[in-house]
Amino acid sequence: MNKREYQVVFRTLAKLKLDELESISVLYLNYYDGSSREKVLADLESKSEILLLFSDNSIVGFTTYQIYNAVFEDKPIKIIYSGDTVVHHDHWGQQKLGFAWIKRVGQLYKEFRGTPFYWFLIVKGHRTYRYLPAFANSFYPHWEIDRSDLKGLLSCLAREKFQDLYNEKTGIIHYCNSQGHLKSDYATPTSREKEHKAVKFFLEKNPGYREGDELACLCEIKEENFKPLTKRLIHGI
């Protein structure tokens, strides 16, 4: 069992220190090929906030996201769009980063109450896809629950961000040259992971993930869609 002490810090990107920017880019490039320090920092500039995970005063994980307004079928909606999430492998299994992210989503959910709110996520690894079933009861695409009612909105959001790189038929964002893909040591699921329904489904839906293909996903953020743990974290019960 992981007994380490962790701290989580939310920052706007403008408040990141130079040494923190360096730590973030080094951490990312330890796990992903097809990228560079310049690409990592450029991607950060498009995000609203970053959640940093510290252990012994060192950054050992982070997740970025953009919060923005959109309009779909003439109605205003709110979007939280997830960027990169990386945790050093020595710290896999800790829950602090994920729990803090859920609590932040809960704050936004309460703030946006009355306006439809969605989590837009592009996935290039099986571990990231598993965040979805941990957070919500249903989402699109799902291996056994039909949420095709979300497909139109997902396609709209993905086309807006990725234009012709997005294939509406497959749900895949494909780059001519990878913009970042997991290094081979971390890309292959373990035998145990391969037995998980979510992992099997991700591998079937995104066979080109090793080359940097990303699967577009959408989750409706609302009370009745929260898993029990998500509800507890959001409402502090």
C-alpha distance (Angstrom), angle and dihedral (degrees) to the residues before:
residue distance angle dihedral
M1 . . .
N2 3.80 . .
K3 3.82 108.0 .
R4 3.80 97.5 172.8
E5 3.77 121.3 127.1
Y6 3.79 116.0 -118.9
Q7 3.76 136.1 -170.6
V8 3.79 126.5 -161.0
V9 3.78 124.2 -154.7
F10 3.80 129.0 -174.5
R11 3.78 116.2 -148.6
T12 3.75 137.7 174.3
L13 3.78 107.8 -125.4
A14 3.80 91.9 -113.9
K15 3.82 90.1 63.5
L16 3.80 97.0 54.8
K17 3.79 113.9 118.2
L18 3.79 121.8 -129.1
D19 3.80 93.2 -111.1
E20 3.81 89.9 49.8
L21 3.81 91.2 52.2
E22 3.79 88.8 51.4
S23 3.83 92.3 49.1
I24 3.81 91.3 49.3
S25 3.80 93.8 51.3
V26 3.82 93.1 45.4
L27 3.81 91.3 49.4
Y28 3.80 92.2 49.6
L29 3.80 94.2 47.1
N30 3.81 90.9 50.4
Y31 3.80 87.8 67.9
Y32 3.80 105.8 27.7
D33 3.79 134.0 60.5
G34 3.81 124.2 -165.6
S35 3.78 93.2 52.6
S36 3.78 140.7 84.0
R37 3.77 140.9 -153.2
E38 3.81 89.1 -97.9
K39 3.82 92.4 53.2
V40 3.79 92.2 48.0
L41 3.79 92.6 51.1
A42 3.82 92.4 44.0
D43 3.80 90.1 53.1
L44 3.80 90.3 50.7
E45 3.80 90.3 57.2
S46 3.81 90.9 63.8
K47 3.81 94.4 55.0
S48 3.81 128.9 88.8
E49 3.79 100.1 -146.2
I50 3.78 143.5 0.4
L51 3.80 128.9 -148.4
L52 3.81 111.9 -147.4
L53 3.79 124.3 -158.4
F54 3.81 115.1 -152.4
S55 3.80 131.2 -167.6
D56 3.81 119.5 178.2
N57 3.82 88.9 -8.4
S58 3.81 91.8 -58.3
I59 3.81 126.5 113.6
V60 3.81 106.7 -114.3
G61 3.80 98.9 163.8
F62 3.77 145.1 6.7
T63 3.78 144.1 177.6
T64 3.79 127.5 -159.9
Y65 3.77 131.6 -158.0
Q66 3.78 143.3 174.4
I67 3.80 122.3 -139.0
Y68 3.78 115.0 -157.2
N69 3.79 147.2 153.1
A70 3.78 123.2 -110.5
V71 3.79 138.5 172.5
F72 3.79 123.5 -133.6
E73 3.80 124.3 177.6
D74 3.82 88.4 -8.7
K75 3.81 92.7 -57.1
P76 3.83 126.3 112.9
I77 3.80 116.3 -119.0
K78 3.81 137.0 176.2
I79 3.79 124.2 -127.1
I80 3.78 133.6 -163.6
Y81 3.79 106.6 -164.5
S82 3.80 115.5 -164.9
G83 3.76 120.0 -139.7
D84 3.78 126.3 -177.5
T85 3.79 122.9 -18.3
V86 3.80 117.9 -170.7
V87 3.80 130.8 167.8
H88 3.79 123.6 -179.4
H89 3.79 108.6 -109.7
D90 3.81 91.8 -121.6
H91 3.79 86.2 66.4
W92 3.78 101.0 44.7
G93 3.77 108.9 129.8
Q94 3.80 96.9 40.7
Q95 3.81 113.3 123.7
K96 3.79 100.3 -160.8
L97 3.82 96.9 94.6
G98 3.80 95.6 46.6
F99 3.80 94.0 44.3
A100 3.81 92.1 49.6
W101 3.80 90.7 50.1
I102 3.81 91.3 51.5
K103 3.80 91.0 50.1
R104 3.81 89.7 51.3
V105 3.80 90.5 51.0
G106 3.79 87.5 50.4
Q107 3.81 91.0 54.3
L108 3.78 90.4 51.6
Y109 3.80 92.0 45.3
K110 3.80 90.5 56.2
E111 3.80 91.3 44.2
F112 3.82 92.7 50.2
R113 3.81 95.3 42.4
G114 3.78 110.1 151.4
T115 3.81 93.1 29.2
P116 3.84 119.1 89.8
F117 3.81 108.8 -108.2
Y118 3.82 127.0 -160.8
W119 3.81 138.6 -176.7
F120 3.81 110.7 -135.9
L121 3.80 112.5 -164.4
I122 3.80 133.2 173.7
V123 3.79 113.2 -157.6
K124 3.80 130.1 -154.7
G125 3.79 98.5 162.9
H126 3.80 137.6 48.7
R127 3.81 93.8 -126.8
T128 3.80 91.4 58.3
Y129 3.80 92.7 49.5
R130 3.81 89.2 56.9
Y131 3.82 90.0 64.3
L132 3.81 87.7 73.8
P133 3.83 99.2 62.0
A134 3.81 89.2 40.6
F135 3.81 89.8 57.6
A136 3.81 106.0 34.4
N137 3.78 143.1 26.2
S138 3.79 93.9 -130.5
F139 3.80 141.2 9.1
Y140 3.80 139.5 150.5
P141 2.95 125.4 -58.5
H142 3.82 99.2 24.2
W143 3.81 127.0 167.5
E144 3.82 95.1 -126.4
I145 3.82 111.4 1.0
D146 3.80 115.8 81.7
R147 3.79 109.4 -132.9
S148 3.79 95.4 155.8
D149 3.82 86.0 136.0
L150 3.83 84.5 80.3
K151 3.80 95.2 51.7
G152 3.80 96.7 87.5
L153 3.79 93.6 52.4
L154 3.81 92.2 43.8
S155 3.80 91.1 52.4
C156 3.80 90.4 49.0
L157 3.80 92.8 51.5
A158 3.82 94.1 43.6
R159 3.81 93.6 48.2
E160 3.78 90.3 49.1
K161 3.81 92.3 54.2
F162 3.80 101.8 32.9
Q163 3.82 106.6 22.4
D164 3.80 111.7 -170.1
L165 3.80 93.2 -0.2
Y166 3.81 87.4 76.2
N167 3.80 118.0 82.6
E168 3.80 107.4 -155.7
K169 3.80 92.7 -164.4
T170 3.81 95.7 56.2
G171 3.80 98.8 25.6
I172 3.81 89.2 -129.6
I173 3.80 129.6 134.7
H174 3.80 105.7 -147.1
Y175 3.80 124.4 -170.3
C176 3.79 123.8 -161.0
N177 3.78 86.0 -136.5
S178 3.80 119.9 26.3
Q179 3.79 115.1 -102.5
G180 3.78 89.7 -160.7
H181 3.80 133.8 -29.0
L182 3.77 133.5 -178.8
K183 3.79 116.2 -88.9
S184 3.79 112.0 -109.4
D185 3.81 92.9 -107.8
Y186 3.81 90.0 63.5
A187 3.80 103.6 29.4
T188 3.79 100.0 75.1
P189 3.81 117.5 79.4
T190 3.77 117.8 -130.7
S191 3.80 119.3 -110.1
R192 3.79 88.6 -101.9
E193 3.81 92.7 49.8
K194 3.80 91.0 50.2
E195 3.80 88.9 62.9
H196 3.80 91.4 60.6
K197 3.81 112.2 101.1
A198 3.79 93.1 -136.9
V199 3.81 92.4 52.6
K200 3.81 92.9 47.4
F201 3.78 90.0 50.3
F202 3.80 94.1 48.1
L203 3.80 92.3 50.7
E204 3.82 90.3 50.6
K205 3.80 94.3 46.4
N206 3.80 96.2 44.0
P207 3.80 108.9 32.3
G208 3.82 91.2 158.7
Y209 3.79 96.0 57.4
R210 3.81 91.1 113.7
E211 3.81 88.6 63.9
G212 3.81 93.7 47.7
D213 3.83 102.4 -89.1
E214 3.80 111.9 152.5
L215 3.80 129.0 -150.3
A216 3.82 113.9 -137.8
C217 3.82 113.0 -135.5
L218 3.79 135.6 178.8
C219 3.80 131.5 -162.7
E220 3.79 127.0 -171.9
I221 3.80 110.4 -130.5
K222 3.78 106.9 -145.3
E223 3.79 137.5 123.1
E224 3.79 98.5 -101.3
N225 3.80 91.4 51.0
F226 3.81 96.4 54.9
K227 3.77 121.2 106.6
P228 3.85 113.5 -125.0
L229 3.81 92.6 -103.1
T230 3.80 90.5 49.0
K231 3.80 90.1 53.1
R232 3.80 91.9 49.6
L233 3.79 93.0 50.5
I234 3.79 94.3 45.3
H235 3.77 95.8 46.9
G236 3.79 97.2 34.6
I237 3.79 95.4 -123.7
